[in-house]
């Protein structure tokens, strides 16, 4: 005996739903569940369009939710593919052509602040501040000119006597990347060349603490312990906030370890040799 006509239509509807859901990775009232849906490509988009066409060939009333889901998935895939093309174009644009070497010279305002130690502020103990700045910006940072070298009578110091004190920034990369890195480095250096009011220079205070740790003369107080604990916050992602970035940087973590060594040495337990960065 043949099944009722209504049952045949119902069974056909279920088969169509299963076919379309399996092909498109969609389920009625849910998000895409297929692994392919997470990685949209032209083949997946073509399949969605074919599913949409198949859906039009049957009675549409039972499938109004499915039709809406397929339309939504098509829109999502098109948007994702367009965004991927845009990202690829940006990367290709940044890496187009040959690498360039950019150089920028920033004069140190010694005329406005004749007694301020800009060289120490920029370099830091054992050069750690400058090294951290180089890591954050991707540029090479050098201090040149009169007063930049402490090696009295050296050839380098004599050759710098003819130049005003300045910071030399160099960056080698693809042009657009190099320009962005250079802008970040220039902004960070300019911030360092504007000394804060007396007593409010957090960077200088932390540099002095780290210098005393390196020299083995560090004696922790409640104030310095509190300052070191405050450095555990997340480092800013932009080099534009460099003074804060230095305060929260990895070299401060090294200083914390050095303080432990200094305490142990003070108690006479061990003798430690503390080396600087290479």
C-alpha positions in Angstrom: 0.0 0.0 0.0 1.3 3.4 -0.9 1.9 5.8 2.0 -0.3 8.9 2.2 0.7 11.7 -0.1 1.2 14.0 2.9 3.8 11.6 4.4 5.7 11.6 1.2 5.9 15.4 1.2 7.0 15.4 4.9 9.7 12.8 4.2 10.9 14.7 1.2 11.1 17.9 3.3 13.3 16.2 5.9 15.6 14.9 3.3 16.0 18.4 1.7 16.7 19.9 5.2 19.4 17.3 6.0 21.0 17.7 2.6 21.3 21.5 2.8 22.3 21.5 6.5 25.0 18.9 5.8 26.4 20.8 2.8 26.3 24.2 4.4 27.3 23.3 8.0 24.2 25.0 9.3 21.4 23.9 11.5 18.0 25.6 12.0 18.3 28.1 14.8 22.0 27.6 15.4 25.4 28.8 14.2 27.5 27.1 11.6 28.8 23.8 13.0 31.0 22.5 10.1 34.7 23.0 10.3 34.7 24.3 6.8 32.4 27.2 7.9 35.2 28.6 10.1 37.6 28.7 7.1 35.5 30.3 4.3 36.7 29.9 0.7 35.3 30.1 -2.8 34.3 26.5 -2.9 32.3 26.8 0.3 30.6 29.9 -1.0 29.7 28.2 -4.3 28.1 25.3 -2.3 26.0 27.8 -0.3 24.8 29.4 -3.5 23.8 26.0 -4.9 22.0 25.1 -1.7 20.1 28.4 -2.0 19.1 27.5 -5.5 18.0 24.0 -4.4 15.9 25.5 -1.7 14.0 27.6 -4.3 13.1 24.5 -6.2 10.9 23.1 -3.4 8.0 24.6 -1.6 9.5 27.5 0.4 7.0 27.7 3.3 8.5 25.0 5.5 12.0 26.4 5.0 11.7 30.1 5.8 14.1 29.7 8.8 16.6 27.7 6.7 16.5 30.2 3.9 17.3 33.0 6.3 20.2 31.0 7.8 21.7 30.4 4.4 21.4 34.0 3.5 23.1 35.0 6.8 25.9 32.4 6.2 26.5 33.7 2.6 26.8 37.2 4.0 29.2 36.1 6.7 31.4 34.2 4.2 31.5 37.1 1.8 32.5 39.5 4.6 35.2 37.1 5.9 36.7 36.5 2.5 36.8 40.3 1.8 38.5 40.9 5.1 41.1 38.3 4.4 41.9 39.8 1.1 42.2 43.2 2.8 44.6 41.9 5.4 46.7 40.1 2.7 46.8 43.3 0.7 48.0 45.3 3.7 50.8 42.8 4.4 51.8 42.7 0.8 51.8 46.5 0.7 54.0 46.7 3.8 56.5 44.2 2.3 56.6 45.6 -1.2 59.9 46.6 -2.6 63.3 46.4 -0.8 64.2 47.1 2.7 65.3 50.7 3.6 67.4 52.1 6.3 66.0 55.2 8.0 68.0 57.5 10.2 66.7 60.3 12.5 68.6 62.7 14.7 67.0 64.4 17.7 68.9 67.1 19.5 69.1 66.9 23.2 67.8 70.2 24.8 71.0 70.8 26.9 70.5 74.6 26.5 67.2 74.5 28.3 68.3 72.0 30.9 72.1 72.5 31.2 72.4 70.4 34.4 70.1 67.5 33.6 71.7 64.1 32.9 69.9 63.2 29.7 72.5 60.6 28.8 71.9 58.6 32.0 68.1 59.0 31.6 68.1 57.6 28.0 70.7 54.9 28.5 69.9 53.8 32.1 72.0 51.5 34.3 74.3 49.4 32.1 72.3 50.7 29.1 69.2 48.7 30.1 66.8 51.6 29.5 68.1 52.1 25.9 68.0 48.3 25.3 64.4 48.1 26.4 63.5 51.0 24.2 65.2 49.3 21.2 63.2 46.1 22.0 59.9 48.1 22.2 60.3 50.1 19.0 62.4 47.9 16.8 64.9 50.7 16.2 68.6 51.1 17.2 69.0 53.9 19.7 72.4 55.7 20.2 73.5 58.8 22.1 76.1 60.8 20.2 77.8 64.2 20.4 79.5 66.2 23.1 79.2 64.6 26.5 77.8 61.3 25.2 80.8 59.2 26.1 82.2 58.7 29.6 85.5 57.2 28.3 87.7 60.2 29.0 90.3 60.8 26.3 89.0 58.1 24.0 89.0 58.4 20.2 85.2 58.2 20.2 84.8 61.1 22.7 87.2 63.3 20.7 85.4 62.7 17.4 82.1 63.6 19.1 83.3 66.9 20.4 82.4 68.7 17.2 78.7 67.6 17.3 76.0 68.7 19.6 74.5 66.1 22.0 71.9 64.2 20.1 70.0 60.9 19.9 70.6 58.9 16.7 67.8 56.5 15.7 68.2 53.9 13.0 65.7 51.4 11.6 66.0 48.9 8.8 62.8 47.3 7.5 60.3 47.6 4.6 59.5 51.2 4.0 56.1 51.4 5.6 57.1 49.3 8.6 60.3 51.3 9.1 58.4 54.6 9.0 55.9 53.4 11.7 58.7 52.1 13.9 60.6 55.4 13.4 57.6 57.4 14.4 57.2 55.3 17.6 60.9 55.7 18.5 60.9 59.5 17.9 57.8 59.9 20.1 59.3 57.8 22.9 62.6 59.7 22.8 60.8 63.1 22.8 59.0 62.1 25.9 62.3 61.2 27.6 63.7 64.6 26.6 61.0 66.4 28.7 62.1 66.0 32.3 59.2 65.8 34.8 59.1 68.1 37.8 61.6 67.5 40.6 60.5 64.6 42.8 58.1 63.2 40.3 60.5 61.4 38.0 59.5 57.7 38.5 61.8 56.5 35.8 64.9 58.1 37.4 63.9 56.7 40.8 63.6 53.2 39.5 66.9 53.5 37.6 68.6 54.5 40.9 67.2 51.5 42.6 68.4 49.2 39.9 71.8 50.8 39.9 72.2 50.2 43.6 71.1 46.6 43.1 73.8 46.1 40.4 76.4 47.7 42.6 75.4 45.6 45.6 74.4 48.5 47.8 70.7 48.1 47.6 68.9 48.2 51.0 65.2 47.7 50.5 62.8 49.9 52.4 59.0 49.8 52.6 58.8 52.6 50.0 61.1 50.8 47.5 59.4 47.4 48.1 56.0 49.1 47.3 57.5 50.7 44.1 58.9 47.3 42.9 55.5 45.7 43.5 53.8 48.4 41.5 55.8 47.3 38.4 53.9 44.1 38.0 51.1 45.7 36.0 50.9 45.0 32.3 53.3 46.9 30.0 51.6 49.3 27.6 51.5 48.0 24.0 52.4 51.4 22.5 56.0 52.8 22.7 54.3 56.2 23.0 53.9 55.5 26.7 57.6 54.6 27.0 58.4 56.0 30.5 55.6 53.8 31.9 56.7 50.9 29.6 60.2 51.1 31.0 58.9 51.1 34.6 57.0 47.9 33.9 59.5 46.2 31.6 61.4 42.9 31.7 64.6 44.5 33.0 62.7 45.5 36.2 62.0 41.8 36.6 65.8 41.3 36.4 66.2 44.0 39.0 63.9 42.1 41.3 65.9 39.0 41.0 69.1 41.0 41.5 67.7 42.3 44.8 67.3 38.7 46.0 70.9 38.0 45.2 72.0 41.2 47.0 70.0 40.2 50.1 71.6 36.7 50.1 75.1 38.2 49.6 74.5 40.7 52.5 73.8 37.7 54.7 77.0 36.1 53.7 75.4 33.0 52.3 76.8 33.2 48.8 78.9 35.4 46.6 77.1 36.3 43.4 78.6 37.7 40.2 76.0 40.0 38.6 76.6 40.6 34.9 75.0 43.2 32.6 73.2 42.6 29.3 75.4 41.7 26.4 
